[in-house]
């Protein structure tokens, strides 16, 4: 059950509770009024009156809680494809497809924005960092964590810049200048952040390249094994070719030689 359904379910329970306490309070108040003797109030009558008053107070509290919750905006409805998205994310291919759909949706939201080009650069750098992530071991893991934190910050900042940019034409002409200055500052901060993120990705690529570079002229054991296997197969092929060429073929005998 999503948050929106839970909200309305709690609202329904509060309304039902308020109605029950209102009915109970009204009934107890009527009973206390009828059963109270004209000569005075006894102990039992005081109990009836206390129960009626307590029920009325509880009913008032329940109605107050109901009005307060009803005035609270309900959470947005969940997207119909949430279940489908969760099912797709169980598989690597589905995860890639969901990421691409989200990327295209975010890119569409930034169409025409002043940071559209910088956002595309961020997407390319993020894709490159994802390819390097599995090879950043040891000291490189710290840089990977920093890159993930910086990317989340940049994406949030980019969405904020786009939101401010869309709201700029709505204000009065006299108030647009301060908003435009704030937007320019956020835009510059975003572009500088993307440049710093790209520098981090380049540094990570350099680390991965140097980490896999052979020391001096020493080849990797896998490369040596590959050369050995190639030489072995080539030798076997040449041996088979020589064996086929030197095969002794017995010429067929003529009929006269066979008769003699």
C-alpha positions in Angstrom: 0.0 0.0 0.0 1.4 3.4 -1.0 1.6 6.5 1.1 -1.5 8.1 -0.5 -3.7 5.1 0.3 -2.4 5.0 3.9 -3.2 8.7 4.2 -6.8 8.3 3.2 -7.1 5.1 5.3 -6.0 6.9 8.4 -8.4 9.8 7.6 -11.3 7.3 7.3 -10.4 5.8 10.7 -10.3 9.2 12.4 -13.7 10.1 10.9 -15.2 6.8 12.1 -13.7 7.2 15.5 -15.0 10.8 15.8 -18.5 9.7 14.8 -18.5 6.9 17.4 -17.4 9.1 20.2 -20.0 11.8 19.1 -22.8 9.2 19.2 -21.6 7.8 22.5 -21.2 11.3 24.1 -24.6 12.3 22.9 -26.2 9.2 24.3 -24.5 9.5 27.7 -25.5 13.2 27.9 -29.1 12.4 27.2 -29.1 9.5 29.7 -27.5 11.7 32.4 -30.1 14.4 31.7 -33.0 11.9 32.0 -31.8 9.9 34.9 -30.7 12.8 37.1 -33.3 13.2 39.9 -34.9 16.6 40.4 -34.0 16.5 44.1 -30.2 16.5 43.4 -27.3 14.6 41.9 -26.3 11.3 43.5 -23.1 9.3 43.0 -24.4 7.3 40.1 -25.6 10.5 38.4 -22.2 12.0 38.8 -20.7 8.9 37.0 -23.2 9.3 34.1 -22.3 13.0 33.8 -18.6 12.4 33.9 -18.8 9.7 31.2 -20.9 12.0 29.1 -18.4 14.9 29.5 -15.4 12.6 28.8 -17.1 11.2 25.6 -17.8 14.7 24.4 -14.2 15.8 24.9 -12.9 12.7 23.1 -15.3 13.3 20.3 -14.0 16.9 20.0 -10.4 15.8 19.9 -11.1 13.2 17.2 -12.9 15.8 15.1 -9.9 18.2 15.6 -7.5 15.5 14.5 -9.7 14.7 11.5 -9.9 18.4 10.4 -6.1 18.8 10.8 -5.3 15.7 8.8 -7.9 16.6 6.1 -6.2 19.9 5.7 -2.8 18.2 5.1 -2.2 17.6 1.4 -2.3 14.0 0.4 0.9 12.4 -0.9 1.1 12.2 -4.7 -0.2 9.0 -6.2 2.3 6.3 -7.0 3.1 5.8 -10.6 1.4 2.7 -12.1 4.7 1.4 -13.4 6.3 1.2 -9.9 5.7 -2.6 -9.7 6.9 -3.1 -13.2 10.0 -1.0 -12.4 10.8 -3.1 -9.3 10.4 -6.3 -11.4 12.7 -5.0 -14.1 15.4 -3.9 -11.7 15.9 -7.5 -10.6 17.7 -8.2 -13.9 20.8 -6.4 -15.2 19.2 -5.7 -18.5 16.2 -4.2 -16.8 18.3 -2.1 -14.6 20.0 -0.6 -17.6 16.7 0.1 -19.3 15.2 1.7 -16.2 18.3 4.0 -15.9 18.0 5.0 -19.5 14.3 5.8 -19.1 15.1 7.9 -16.0 18.0 9.6 -17.8 15.8 10.6 -20.8 13.0 11.8 -18.4 15.5 14.1 -16.5 17.0 15.3 -19.8 13.5 16.1 -21.1 12.8 18.2 -18.0 15.9 20.3 -18.8 15.1 21.0 -22.4 15.8 24.6 -23.3 17.6 25.2 -20.0 20.9 27.1 -19.7 22.5 24.1 -18.2 21.3 21.6 -20.8 24.8 21.2 -22.3 26.5 20.9 -18.9 23.9 18.3 -17.9 24.8 16.2 -21.0 28.5 16.5 -20.0 27.5 15.2 -16.5 25.7 12.3 -18.1 28.7 11.3 -20.2 31.1 11.6 -17.3 28.8 9.6 -15.1 28.6 6.8 -17.7 32.4 6.8 -17.9 32.8 6.7 -14.1 30.3 3.7 -14.0 32.6 1.9 -16.4 35.6 2.6 -14.2 34.0 1.8 -10.9 34.8 -1.9 -10.9 38.5 -1.2 -11.4 39.0 1.5 -8.8 40.4 -0.6 -6.0 42.5 0.2 -3.0 43.1 4.0 -2.8 40.7 4.5 -5.7 37.7 3.4 -3.7 37.8 6.7 -1.8 37.6 8.6 -5.1 34.7 6.5 -6.1 32.7 7.4 -3.0 33.5 11.1 -3.5 32.4 10.9 -7.1 29.0 9.3 -6.1 28.4 12.1 -3.5 29.4 14.8 -6.0 27.1 13.3 -8.6 24.1 13.3 -6.3 24.8 16.9 -5.4 25.2 18.0 -9.0 22.0 16.4 -10.1 20.1 18.0 -7.2 21.7 21.4 -8.1 20.8 21.0 -11.7 17.2 20.3 -11.0 17.1 23.3 -8.7 18.6 25.5 -11.4 16.0 24.3 -13.9 13.1 24.9 -11.4 14.3 28.5 -10.7 14.7 29.2 -14.4 11.1 28.1 -15.1 9.8 30.3 -12.3 11.7 33.4 -13.4 9.2 34.7 -16.0 6.3 34.4 -13.6 7.3 37.1 -11.2 6.8 40.9 -11.6 9.4 42.7 -13.6 10.9 44.5 -10.6 11.6 41.2 -8.8 13.1 39.3 -11.7 16.5 40.9 -11.5 17.4 39.5 -8.0 16.1 36.1 -9.1 18.1 36.2 -12.3 21.3 37.0 -10.3 20.6 34.0 -8.0 19.9 31.8 -11.1 23.2 33.0 -12.7 25.1 32.1 -9.5 23.6 28.6 -9.3 24.3 28.1 -13.0 27.9 29.0 -12.6 28.2 26.8 -9.6 26.7 23.8 -11.5 29.0 24.3 -14.5 32.1 24.6 -12.3 31.0 21.4 -10.5 30.5 19.5 -13.7 34.0 20.5 -14.8 35.4 19.4 -11.5 33.6 16.1 -11.8 35.0 15.6 -15.3 38.5 16.2 -13.9 37.9 13.5 -11.3 36.7 11.0 -14.0 39.9 11.7 -16.0 42.0 11.2 -12.9 40.2 7.9 -12.2 40.8 6.8 -15.8 44.5 7.6 -15.4 44.7 5.6 -12.2 43.0 2.6 -13.9 45.4 2.9 -16.9 48.5 3.1 -14.8 47.3 0.3 -12.5 47.0 -2.1 -15.4 50.2 -0.9 -17.2 53.0 -3.5 -17.1 56.1 -2.8 -15.1 59.1 -2.2 -17.4 58.9 -4.8 -20.2 57.3 -7.5 -18.0 54.3 -8.9 -19.6 51.2 -10.0 -17.8 51.0 -13.7 -17.1 47.8 -13.9 -19.1 49.5 -12.4 -22.1 52.4 -14.9 -21.8 50.0 -17.8 -21.6 48.2 -16.6 -24.6 51.4 -16.5 -26.7 52.4 -19.9 -25.4 49.1 -21.4 -26.4 49.3 -19.8 -29.8 52.8 -21.2 -30.4 51.7 -24.6 -29.3 48.7 -24.7 -31.6 50.8 -23.4 -34.5 53.3 -26.2 -33.9 50.6 -28.8 -33.9 49.2 -27.5 -37.1 52.6 -27.6 -38.8 53.2 -31.1 -37.6 49.9 -32.3 -38.9 50.6 -30.7 -42.3 54.1 -32.4 -42.5 52.6 -35.7 -41.6 50.0 -35.4 -44.3 52.7 -34.4 -46.9 55.0 -37.3 -46.0 52.3 -40.0 -45.9 53.4 -43.1 -47.8 51.0 -43.9 -50.5 51.2 -47.4 -52.0 50.6 -47.2 -55.8 47.9 -49.6 -57.2 49.3 -52.7 -59.0 48.6 -53.3 -62.7 46.6 -56.4 -63.8 49.7 -58.0 -65.5 51.8 -57.6 -62.4 49.1 -59.2 -60.4 48.8 -62.2 -62.8 52.6 -62.9 -62.7 
